[in-house]
Amino acid sequence: MTSRLPLPHPPPAPDPAGADQRGRVALVTGAGSGIGRACALALAEAGATVHVVDIAREPAREVAAAIGGRAHVVDLADPAAISALPTRVDILVNSAGLQHVAPITEFPPERFALIQQVMVTAPFLLLRHLLPHMYAGGWGRVVNISSVHGLRASAYKSAYVAAKHALEGLSKVAAIEAATHGVTSNCVSPGYVRTPLVEGQVQDQAAAHGVSPEDVLSDVLLARSPIKRLIEPEEVAAAVLWLCGPHTGYVTGTSISLDGGWGAN
């Protein structure tokens, strides 16, 4: 007769409405717009109390007011500002980012350094700041908003590609270290998302090349994507919310691609 190992806990009941985050506290960076805003809204809708972190004062305050959260106007390039953020946080979503497009030979070194500071060093400092509370509670979720450019490269985006690749690696290290504490760490890696950052790129390239924004989308941004549309911020936020739910405690150290099939080419 073979013995069966006992389950340490009964499996969670299905939750078709999505993750129930009542009683949880989340901190979302870049939450004043784009993906970060969508994540803050989704987590608040699920019941979480959300700290809205953004460098832009009014957008941060508007989002916080809309969801009953708390706004923190923070420059993530400033380590002292990060250390002043709350520590009693159960869910960390690293979403803040910026972009600069130029050949390596013309890329401003100070801009390269700033992008690494905001998109790599700040997530590291936030992990260092928040993991002790998650460890103490025996539960936590870290979701890093990476990109298809965390897995693949494009010309003229050396800083962004380097930062997203580094974020993927940092997320995996966090997953290994945090596993015994009930904390997971994952990346969500979308293709081009309909955000102010991407819409600005479309307009800039259209003006630079004398073509329509539609042509920039189809011939440049979406050239390698079988699905010929931008992904919406709400779609990315849905994946983030799923990773914070009751059925994903065994999902860690991975990257969920939302790239419209780009990686299949």
Residue, then its C-alpha position, 0 to 999 in steps of 0.5 A: m500500500t502506498s501512503r499519500l502525503p497529507l496536504p499542508h493546507p486545503p486547496p483554495a476555493p475557486d474565485p471566478a471574480g478574480a483575486d480577493q485582496r481585502g486586507r492586503v496592502a499594495l504599493v505600485t510605482g509609476a501608478g499615475s498613468g499607464i500600466g501602473r495606474a491600471c494595476a492600482l485600479a485593479l488591486a483597489e477594485a479587488g479590495a486592496t489598500v494601494h499606495v500610489v507612487d509616482i514622480a508626477r504629483e497631480p496624477a498620483r493624487e488623482v489616482a489615489a483619490a479615485i481608489g481611496g489610496r494614498a499618494h506618494v510623490v517620489d523620484l525613484a532615482d533618489p534612494a532617500a525618497i525610497s527609504a521614506l516609503p511605508t514598509r507594511v506592504d504585502i504586494l509590490v508592483n514595480s511599474a515605473g519606467l522611462q525611455h530614450v531612443a538613440p544609437i549606442t554611439e550617441f546615447p547620453p551616458e547620464r540618461f543611460a545611468l538614470i534609466q538603470q537607477v529608476m528601472v533596476t536600482a529602485p526595484f532592488l531598493l524597494l525589495r530590500h525595503l519591503l521584503p522583511h515585512m512580507y517575510a514576517g507575515g509569511w506571504g507576499r507578492v512581487v510583480n515586476i512590469s518587464s517587457v518583451h525587451g526584457l527577453r529580446a532586443s531592439a536597436y536604439k534602446s540600449a538602456y531600456v533593454a539593459a534595464k529590463h533584462a536586469l529586472e528579469g534577473l533581479s526578479k528571479v533572484a528574489a524568487i529564489e531567496a523569498a520562496t521559503h517565506g511564502v513570497t513569490s516574485n514574477c515578471v509580466s512582459p508585455g509587448y507595446v502597450r497603449t500608454p503615454l510612453v508608447e503613444g509619444q514614441v508613435q508620434d515622434q517617429a511619425a513626425a521624424h519619418g513623415v508617415s502616419p501614426e498608423d504606419v508607425l504602428s503596423d510597420v515599426l512597432l508591431a512588425r514582429s507581432p502577429i497580433k496587430r494591435l497594442i495591448e491595453p493597460e487593463e490587460v496587463a493589470a489583469a495578469v498582475l492581479w492573477l499573480c497576486g491571487p490564491h492559485t499562484g503560490y507555486v508560480t515564481g521566478t518566471s516571466i509571463s509574456l503578453d507579447g502578441g506572439w512576438g516571441a514565437n517568431 
